[in-house]
Amino acid sequence: MEGTDKAVRRSAWRRQFLLQGCWNYEGMQNVGFAYSILPALRHIYREKPEELTKALKRHLEYFNTQPAIGGVILGAALKLEERAAAGEVDSRDIGTFKVGLMGSLGAIGDAYFWGALRPMASVAGAVLALVHPFLGIAALLLVYNLSHLPIRWKGFSAGIEGEEKAVEFLKGSGFAAKTEDRKIVAAILGGAYAGAVCGKTALMFGSGQAAPAFLLLAVLTVHLLTVLFRKAVSPSEILLFLLIIGTLLVWH
């Protein structure tokens, strides 16, 4: 690779997991972003300490986006710093690029990660936790990270290739369709969770005749959750409601 070497880029990629490590009301994620890109800045401006200071100040300006998808901006900003050091672009273009992309990426990322993927992983964990608590924890982490970590890596790698590649990555990732799919899966898993809890409740009461009613209730729950998701009701609120109902049923 040209510019910063692979070790420096890997260091920057690892540091992005601390993007919110020093979150503050004035600059939001600015300190975390500056910390993430710092190894690359030190390498790029290793013989120009004054330029290093200026570059670090650039990245201490206001910054806020969805952390899991922020790697796209981090990679692209790193590439822009390399080009700015080579005199190919104006250093002011770096801040303009970050500001122009962070809002839209925040909206896309919030819808996908917080509104769809995390609820889906949480319900999957809740369902398998009925079998064993540790199995539920493992399922939650596995389902979330199988999607989350590749997006972090691919987004950062696309950004390293330049702004155009970063935009192409976002266009080709199909976040809108994936968001809807994962919301539907979350609804189905939520219905499965409700059905499993109702089934256990039926067994506790020892009523075999109640089984068809509980099955019908589970089917209706899946349908209701699907409708609620399509009406843009918050998946987190629905999940919290399901967990409360399930806990009350088991407790009784």
C-alpha positions as CSV (number, residue, x, y, z in Angstrom):
1,M,0.0,0.0,0.0
2,E,1.1,3.5,-0.6
3,G,1.0,6.3,2.0
4,T,0.6,5.0,5.5
5,D,1.6,1.4,6.0
6,K,-0.7,-1.5,6.9
7,A,0.3,-1.5,10.6
8,V,-0.6,2.2,11.0
9,R,-4.0,1.7,9.2
10,R,-4.8,-1.3,11.4
11,S,-4.0,0.7,14.5
12,A,-6.4,3.5,13.3
13,W,-9.1,0.8,12.6
14,R,-8.8,-0.7,16.0
15,R,-9.0,2.7,17.7
16,Q,-12.4,3.5,16.1
17,F,-13.9,1.2,18.7
18,L,-13.2,4.0,21.2
19,L,-14.9,6.6,19.1
20,Q,-17.3,7.4,22.0
21,G,-14.7,6.9,24.7
22,C,-14.5,10.6,25.4
23,W,-18.0,11.7,24.3
24,N,-18.8,15.3,25.3
25,Y,-21.6,17.8,24.7
26,E,-19.4,20.3,22.9
27,G,-17.7,18.2,20.3
28,M,-19.6,14.9,20.7
29,Q,-17.2,12.3,19.2
30,N,-14.4,14.7,18.2
31,V,-11.9,13.5,20.8
32,G,-12.5,9.8,19.9
33,F,-12.1,10.6,16.2
34,A,-8.9,12.5,16.7
35,Y,-7.6,9.6,18.9
36,S,-8.5,7.1,16.1
37,I,-6.7,8.9,13.3
38,L,-3.8,10.0,15.5
39,P,-1.4,7.1,14.5
40,A,-1.9,7.9,10.8
41,L,-1.4,11.6,11.4
42,R,1.9,10.9,13.3
43,H,3.1,8.8,10.4
44,I,2.0,11.2,7.6
45,Y,3.4,14.3,9.3
46,R,6.3,12.6,11.2
47,E,8.8,15.2,9.8
48,K,6.4,18.2,10.0
49,P,5.4,18.7,13.7
50,E,3.6,22.0,13.0
51,E,1.5,20.3,10.3
52,L,0.7,17.5,12.7
53,T,-0.6,20.0,15.3
54,K,-2.8,21.6,12.6
55,A,-4.1,18.3,11.5
56,L,-4.9,17.2,15.0
57,K,-6.8,20.4,15.6
58,R,-8.8,19.8,12.4
59,H,-10.1,16.5,13.8
60,L,-10.9,18.0,17.2
61,E,-13.7,20.0,15.6
62,Y,-17.3,18.9,16.1
63,F,-18.0,15.3,14.9
64,N,-20.9,13.0,15.5
65,T,-22.2,10.0,13.6
66,Q,-23.3,6.4,14.1
67,P,-20.2,4.8,15.6
68,A,-20.4,1.4,13.9
69,I,-20.4,3.0,10.4
70,G,-18.1,5.9,11.2
71,G,-15.2,3.8,10.0
72,V,-16.1,4.9,6.4
73,I,-15.4,8.5,7.3
74,L,-12.3,7.6,9.3
75,G,-10.8,5.7,6.3
76,A,-11.7,8.5,3.9
77,A,-10.3,11.2,6.2
78,L,-7.1,9.3,6.5
79,K,-6.8,9.1,2.7
80,L,-7.5,12.8,2.4
81,E,-4.8,13.6,5.0
82,E,-2.3,11.6,2.8
83,R,-3.4,13.6,-0.2
84,A,-3.3,16.9,1.7
85,A,0.3,16.2,2.8
86,A,1.2,15.5,-0.8
87,G,-0.4,18.8,-1.9
88,E,-3.1,17.2,-4.0
89,V,-6.0,18.6,-2.1
90,D,-6.7,21.5,0.2
91,S,-6.7,20.5,3.9
92,R,-10.0,22.4,4.4
93,D,-11.7,19.7,2.1
94,I,-11.2,17.2,4.9
95,G,-13.5,19.0,7.3
96,T,-16.0,19.6,4.6
97,F,-16.1,16.0,3.7
98,K,-16.6,14.9,7.3
99,V,-19.4,17.3,7.9
100,G,-21.2,16.4,4.6
101,L,-21.2,12.7,5.4
102,M,-21.6,12.3,9.1
103,G,-25.3,13.4,9.2
104,S,-26.5,11.0,6.5
105,L,-24.3,8.1,7.8
106,G,-25.7,8.8,11.3
107,A,-29.3,8.4,10.0
108,I,-28.5,5.3,7.9
109,G,-26.5,3.7,10.8
110,D,-29.1,4.4,13.5
111,A,-31.9,2.9,11.4
112,Y,-29.8,-0.3,10.7
113,F,-27.8,-0.9,13.8
114,W,-30.1,0.5,16.6
115,G,-33.4,0.1,14.9
116,A,-33.1,-3.3,13.3
117,L,-29.9,-5.3,13.9
118,R,-29.6,-4.8,17.7
119,P,-33.3,-5.6,18.4
120,M,-33.0,-8.7,16.1
121,A,-29.9,-9.9,18.0
122,S,-31.5,-9.1,21.4
123,V,-34.6,-11.1,20.6
124,A,-32.5,-14.0,19.3
125,G,-30.6,-13.9,22.5
126,A,-33.8,-13.8,24.6
127,V,-35.2,-16.8,22.7
128,L,-32.1,-18.9,23.3
129,A,-31.8,-17.7,26.8
130,L,-34.9,-19.8,27.5
131,V,-32.7,-22.8,26.8
132,H,-29.6,-21.6,28.7
133,P,-28.6,-18.0,29.8
134,F,-25.1,-18.3,28.4
135,L,-26.4,-19.6,25.1
136,G,-28.6,-16.5,24.9
137,I,-25.6,-14.2,25.5
138,A,-23.5,-16.0,22.9
139,A,-26.4,-15.7,20.3
140,L,-26.8,-12.0,20.9
141,L,-23.1,-11.3,20.5
142,L,-22.7,-13.6,17.5
143,V,-25.7,-12.3,15.6
144,Y,-24.8,-8.7,16.1
145,N,-21.0,-9.0,15.4
146,L,-21.4,-11.2,12.3
147,S,-22.9,-8.1,10.7
148,H,-21.3,-5.3,12.7
149,L,-17.6,-6.2,12.4
150,P,-17.5,-6.8,8.6
151,I,-19.3,-3.5,8.0
152,R,-16.7,-1.7,10.2
153,W,-13.8,-3.3,8.2
154,K,-15.3,-3.0,4.7
155,G,-16.4,0.6,5.3
156,F,-12.9,1.6,6.6
157,S,-11.2,-0.2,3.7
158,A,-13.5,1.5,1.2
159,G,-12.7,4.9,2.7
160,I,-9.0,4.2,2.4
161,E,-9.5,3.9,-1.3
162,G,-10.9,7.4,-1.5
163,E,-14.1,9.4,-1.2
164,E,-15.5,7.9,-4.4
165,K,-15.0,4.3,-3.2
166,A,-16.6,5.2,0.2
167,V,-19.7,6.5,-1.5
168,E,-19.8,3.4,-3.8
169,F,-19.6,1.2,-0.7
170,L,-22.6,3.0,0.9
171,K,-24.6,2.7,-2.3
172,G,-23.9,-0.9,-2.8
173,S,-24.4,-2.0,0.8
174,G,-28.2,-1.9,0.5
175,F,-28.7,-0.7,4.1
176,A,-32.4,0.2,3.4
177,A,-33.4,-3.3,2.3
178,K,-31.3,-4.9,5.1
179,T,-32.9,-2.7,7.7
180,E,-36.4,-3.8,6.7
181,D,-35.4,-7.5,6.5
182,R,-33.9,-7.5,10.0
183,K,-36.9,-5.7,11.4
184,I,-39.1,-8.5,10.0
185,V,-36.8,-11.2,11.4
186,A,-36.9,-9.4,14.8
187,A,-40.7,-9.4,14.7
188,I,-40.7,-13.2,13.9
189,L,-38.3,-13.9,16.6
190,G,-40.3,-11.8,19.0
191,G,-43.4,-13.9,18.1
192,A,-41.3,-17.1,18.7
193,Y,-40.3,-15.7,22.1
194,A,-43.9,-15.0,23.0
195,G,-44.9,-18.5,21.8
196,A,-42.2,-20.2,23.8
197,V,-43.1,-18.3,26.9
198,C,-46.8,-19.0,26.4
199,G,-46.0,-22.7,25.8
200,K,-44.0,-22.9,29.1
201,T,-46.9,-21.2,30.8
202,A,-49.3,-23.7,29.4
203,L,-47.1,-26.6,30.7
204,M,-46.9,-25.0,34.1
205,F,-50.7,-24.9,34.3
206,G,-50.9,-28.4,32.9
207,S,-53.6,-27.6,30.4
208,G,-53.2,-29.6,27.2
209,Q,-56.4,-28.0,25.8
210,A,-54.9,-24.6,26.1
211,A,-52.1,-25.4,23.6
212,P,-54.0,-24.4,20.4
213,A,-55.0,-21.1,22.0
214,F,-51.4,-20.3,22.9
215,L,-50.3,-21.2,19.3
216,L,-52.9,-18.9,17.9
217,L,-51.7,-16.2,20.3
218,A,-48.2,-16.6,19.1
219,V,-49.2,-16.3,15.4
220,L,-51.3,-13.2,16.2
221,T,-48.3,-11.7,18.0
222,V,-46.0,-12.2,15.0
223,H,-48.6,-10.5,12.8
224,L,-49.0,-7.6,15.3
225,L,-45.3,-7.1,15.5
226,T,-44.9,-7.1,11.7
227,V,-47.6,-4.4,11.4
228,L,-46.0,-2.3,14.2
229,F,-42.6,-2.4,12.5
230,R,-44.2,-1.3,9.2
231,K,-45.8,1.5,11.0
232,A,-42.4,2.7,12.2
233,V,-43.0,1.9,15.9
234,S,-39.7,1.8,17.7
235,P,-38.4,-1.8,17.8
236,S,-36.7,-1.1,21.2
237,E,-40.1,-0.2,22.7
238,I,-41.7,-3.4,21.3
239,L,-38.8,-5.5,22.6
240,L,-39.0,-4.0,26.0
241,F,-42.8,-4.6,26.1
242,L,-42.3,-8.3,25.1
243,L,-39.6,-8.8,27.7
244,I,-41.9,-7.3,30.4
245,I,-44.8,-9.5,29.4
246,G,-42.7,-12.6,29.2
247,T,-41.2,-11.9,32.6
248,L,-44.6,-11.4,34.2
249,L,-45.9,-14.7,32.6
250,V,-42.9,-16.7,33.9
251,W,-43.1,-15.1,37.3
252,H,-46.7,-15.9,37.7
